[in-house]
């Protein structure tokens, strides 16, 4: 029977030598949710993201997106299946324009095949126009259309996070993993990122967000999942989770 969860992880572990960076983690994220993943530094959050998105192969466990197995699949295959991710420190191609950075994102473009540029030139050109239009749409959505022709190196840290959001959205993902979207972002741009995520969610996009900014988590996320020492401690509604003594000890106490 097909699971109700859009993303389902079952007993996922990742071991480096003798260290269990992710230790038997299981959860289900419902379609349409904005999940939050919190925990102290070194809890295993980014390693879990890497396993979910194909950047690392889990040592054990099963991961399914829309009931399709993706554990151990290459990042390109996971991306094509509908799961996209951003990184804590965005790294756009600095000398390419902002528009070109977004246009690179959609998988399976005809122009990437050498023979297609000769044998299907019309189809390649038509697809490129559609990709350009979609890229401009998403740049406009995130407020970067005025910088479309500028090299990506001119963007601030917050603007680079907005660029990453445009880059993943042009591929029309079902689920977006956001790795600390609030880190190093000024309050005005952070409000913009929160607004864009909420808008996309209302349009049907699901999210799972690693974040240390508790205001952002409380504003956007439900459920909230807490990791510590590689394990999933607790998951639930944000207010209840943040009152849990295990969370206070493992996360909030660590940050104090």
C-alpha positions in Angstrom: 0.0 0.0 0.0 1.3 3.5 -0.8 2.4 5.5 2.2 0.7 8.8 3.1 4.1 10.4 3.6 5.7 12.3 0.8 9.1 11.5 2.3 9.6 8.4 4.4 12.8 7.5 6.1 13.0 4.1 7.8 15.9 3.2 10.1 18.4 5.3 8.2 22.0 5.2 9.5 25.3 6.7 8.3 28.5 5.4 9.8 32.0 7.0 9.4 34.5 4.6 10.8 33.2 3.9 14.3 31.1 7.0 14.5 27.3 6.8 13.8 26.7 10.3 12.5 23.0 9.3 11.8 21.7 6.5 14.0 18.6 4.6 13.1 16.5 7.6 12.1 12.9 7.1 11.1 10.2 9.7 10.2 7.5 10.5 7.7 6.9 14.0 6.3 3.4 14.5 5.0 2.7 16.0 1.6 2.2 19.8 2.0 4.1 20.0 5.2 6.9 22.4 6.2 9.0 20.2 8.5 11.7 21.6 10.7 14.9 19.7 11.7 16.7 21.2 14.7 19.5 20.2 17.0 22.9 21.2 18.3 25.9 21.4 16.1 27.1 17.9 15.3 23.7 16.3 15.8 23.8 14.8 12.3 21.3 17.1 10.6 23.4 17.9 7.5 24.5 14.2 7.2 20.9 13.2 7.2 20.2 15.8 4.5 23.1 14.4 2.5 21.6 10.9 2.7 18.1 12.0 1.8 19.3 14.0 -1.3 21.8 11.4 -2.6 25.0 13.3 -1.7 25.9 10.4 0.6 24.8 6.8 0.5 23.3 5.7 3.8 25.0 2.8 5.6 21.6 1.2 6.3 17.9 2.1 6.0 15.3 2.9 3.4 14.3 6.3 2.0 11.2 6.8 -0.2 9.9 9.8 -2.1 6.3 9.4 -3.2 6.7 5.7 -2.3 9.7 5.4 -4.8 13.0 4.2 -3.3 15.8 6.7 -3.5 18.2 5.5 -0.8 21.7 5.4 -2.4 20.5 6.9 -5.7 22.7 9.5 -7.4 21.9 13.2 -6.6 20.8 13.7 -10.2 18.3 10.9 -10.0 17.0 12.1 -6.6 16.6 15.6 -8.1 14.8 14.3 -11.2 12.5 12.3 -8.9 11.4 15.6 -7.3 13.6 16.2 -4.3 15.8 19.3 -4.4 18.1 20.8 -1.8 19.9 24.0 -1.0 23.1 24.4 1.0 24.0 26.4 4.1 26.7 28.2 2.0 25.4 28.8 -1.5 28.0 28.4 -4.2 26.7 29.8 -7.5 28.9 29.9 -10.6 30.3 33.4 -9.9 31.2 34.5 -13.4 27.9 33.3 -15.0 24.9 35.6 -14.9 22.2 35.2 -12.3 19.9 34.1 -15.1 22.3 31.5 -16.4 22.7 30.0 -13.0 19.0 29.4 -12.8 18.8 28.1 -16.4 21.4 25.4 -15.6 19.1 23.7 -13.0 16.4 21.8 -14.9 17.6 18.2 -15.5 17.6 16.5 -18.9 17.9 19.5 -21.1 18.3 18.6 -24.8 21.1 21.1 -25.3 23.3 19.1 -23.0 23.4 16.4 -25.7 25.9 17.2 -28.5 24.0 15.5 -31.3 20.7 17.3 -30.4 22.2 20.7 -31.2 22.7 19.4 -34.8 19.8 17.1 -35.4 17.1 18.8 -33.2 18.2 22.4 -33.2 14.6 23.7 -33.3 13.6 21.6 -30.3 16.7 22.7 -28.4 15.9 26.4 -29.1 12.3 26.0 -28.1 13.2 24.2 -24.8 15.8 26.9 -24.1 13.2 29.6 -24.5 10.9 27.8 -22.1 13.7 27.4 -19.6 14.6 31.1 -19.9 11.0 32.1 -19.3 10.7 29.8 -16.3 14.0 31.1 -14.9 12.9 34.7 -15.3 9.6 33.8 -13.6 11.4 32.4 -10.5 13.9 35.3 -10.4 11.0 37.7 -10.4 9.3 35.6 -7.7 12.4 35.9 -5.4 13.0 39.5 -6.2 16.2 39.1 -8.3 14.9 39.8 -11.8 16.6 43.2 -11.9 20.0 41.4 -11.4 19.4 38.7 -14.0 22.1 39.9 -16.4 24.7 40.5 -13.6 27.4 38.0 -12.7 26.3 35.9 -9.6 29.5 37.1 -7.8 27.8 40.5 -7.1 25.1 39.0 -4.9 25.1 39.2 -1.2 24.9 36.1 1.0 21.1 36.5 1.4 20.6 37.1 -2.3 22.5 34.0 -3.0 20.1 32.0 -0.9 17.2 33.5 -2.9 19.1 32.5 -6.0 19.3 29.0 -4.8 15.6 28.9 -4.1 15.0 30.1 -7.7 17.4 27.5 -9.0 15.6 24.6 -7.3 12.1 25.9 -8.1 12.7 26.1 -11.9 12.9 22.2 -11.8 9.4 22.1 -10.2 10.3 19.9 -7.2 7.8 18.1 -5.0 10.0 18.6 -1.9 12.7 21.1 -1.1 15.3 20.6 1.6 16.6 23.9 2.9 19.8 23.9 4.8 19.9 26.9 7.2 18.1 29.4 5.0 18.4 32.0 7.8 22.2 31.7 8.5 24.0 34.9 7.8 21.0 36.7 6.3 19.9 40.2 7.3 16.5 40.5 8.9 14.8 42.1 5.8 16.0 39.3 3.5 15.2 36.7 6.1 11.6 38.0 6.1 11.6 37.7 2.4 12.8 34.1 2.4 10.2 33.2 5.0 7.4 34.8 2.9 8.6 33.0 -0.3 8.7 29.6 1.5 5.2 30.2 2.9 3.8 31.2 -0.5 5.4 28.2 -2.2 3.9 25.9 0.4 0.4 27.3 -0.2 1.0 26.5 -3.8 1.7 22.8 -2.9 5.5 22.6 -2.4 6.6 20.7 0.7 9.7 21.6 2.7 12.1 20.2 5.2 14.3 22.9 6.8 17.4 22.7 9.0 17.5 25.8 11.0 18.9 27.3 14.3 16.7 30.4 14.2 13.9 29.4 16.5 11.7 32.3 15.4 11.8 31.0 11.9 11.1 27.5 13.0 8.1 28.6 15.2 6.7 30.7 12.3 7.0 28.2 9.5 7.5 24.6 10.7 5.2 21.9 11.7 6.2 19.2 12.5 9.5 19.9 14.2 12.0 17.1 14.6 14.9 17.2 17.0 18.2 15.4 16.5 21.0 14.9 19.0 24.1 12.6 18.7 22.8 11.2 15.4 19.4 10.1 16.8 15.9 11.5 16.4 14.9 12.5 20.0 11.3 13.8 19.5 9.0 15.1 16.8 5.7 17.0 16.9 4.1 20.4 17.1 6.8 23.1 17.6 5.5 24.5 21.0 5.3 21.1 22.5 8.7 20.0 21.1 10.5 23.0 22.5 9.1 22.4 26.0 10.2 18.8 26.0 12.9 18.3 28.7 15.0 16.2 26.3 15.1 19.1 23.8 15.9 21.7 26.5 18.8 19.5 27.6 20.1 18.5 24.2 19.5 21.6 22.2 18.4 24.7 24.0 20.7 24.0 26.9 23.6 23.5 24.5 23.0 26.9 22.9 22.6 28.8 26.2 
